[in-house]
Amino acid sequence: MNIPRNSMKARFLSVPPVIWISLVLMFIWIIFAKGFFSLSNFSNIAVQASPLLIVAIGETIVILTEGIDLSVGWVLGFCSVATAFLLKIGMPIPIAIMGGIFMGAMFGFCNGILVARGGLSPFIASLGVGNIAFGLGLIFTGGLSVAALDRKFRFIAEGKIVGIPLPVIIAAIVFLVMWIMMNRTAFGRNVYGLGGNKQALRLAGTNIKRATTWVFVAAGTLYGVAGVVVAARTASGNAGAGLDWEFDALAATLIGGTSFEEGRGSINKTILGVLLIVVLRNGLNIAGVVNMYQFLLIGTVVVAAIVLDVLYRKTFQMQGAYK
């Protein structure tokens, strides 16, 4: 039975499940997590979400090509190490920042070459490259952190412009740049084409291998940006700084409705997935839930959110309830 698009029921059903779940979580935390509903905590949530949004956008564009990138956290950690190391040896802050981002792009390039030219599956390629990044980070640091205490550098994480935390501004700029690239340039058309119709891209004269490589380079660059932000937040570079970030990035992407098949999805809704992940973790921490239960609850909520999103798209979008 079709649901009229302009009916109240259609409008209600057109709201993605991730929004309802996030609202329910917020209501629960307002009751059980003292201090959750405060301006300072909302600001903290925005700051926590910023680097995750940056890496989740990178993961999203890879998944839109029907690929996957498991090197997220390891590359982020190495980029934080590279940035801190360059600062430690006396490099100017802009050079250190560019160095960290450049290393992210290089690891992305390695992923892209292995997938596009080497014929490896994205799963294997990114897993291998990620481990290489982690290993190199451990070797360079001896398994320890590299201090990045320069006050001007830490301004990246602690500073504000017109009252808005700088990490939030950086994430907003990254999102805007990537939105333009995805919706107004050949890069975005190639991303959707790689996931939706490679044959059409070939007929249009697109070099599939080159386009694939550039997608991974773009993703790696974003991991580098996030690595710089994390280094500024922690005042250090640490090879393990991004461990488990691949789970959050993947979860945020899938919860946001991006599909592994046929290039369906967008970076717009990835924001919603990031919001759910950060609100969930923030509330659990404030409520004092111990780590062993946090893993259980986070996994349960993430799986439930993804399942609900899949059911939502299969039932209501096919019926025309959501355009």
Secondary structure as GFF3:
##gff-version 3
##sequence-region A 1 323
A	DSSP	alpha_helix	8	13	.	.	.	ID=ss1
A	DSSP	alpha_helix	17	32	.	.	.	ID=ss2
A	DSSP	alpha_helix	39	63	.	.	.	ID=ss3
A	DSSP	alpha_helix	72	88	.	.	.	ID=ss4
A	DSSP	alpha_helix	93	116	.	.	.	ID=ss5
A	DSSP	alpha_helix	122	141	.	.	.	ID=ss6
A	DSSP	beta_strand	146	147	.	.	.	ID=ss7
A	DSSP	alpha_helix	151	158	.	.	.	ID=ss8
A	DSSP	beta_strand	160	161	.	.	.	ID=ss9
A	DSSP	beta_strand	164	165	.	.	.	ID=ss10
A	DSSP	alpha_helix	166	184	.	.	.	ID=ss11
A	DSSP	alpha_helix	186	196	.	.	.	ID=ss12
A	DSSP	alpha_helix	198	203	.	.	.	ID=ss13
A	DSSP	alpha_helix	208	234	.	.	.	ID=ss14
A	DSSP	beta_strand	236	237	.	.	.	ID=ss15
A	DSSP	alpha_helix	245	255	.	.	.	ID=ss16
A	DSSP	alpha_helix	267	286	.	.	.	ID=ss17
A	DSSP	alpha_helix	291	312	.	.	.	ID=ss18
A	DSSP	pi_helix	313	317	.	.	.	ID=ss19
###
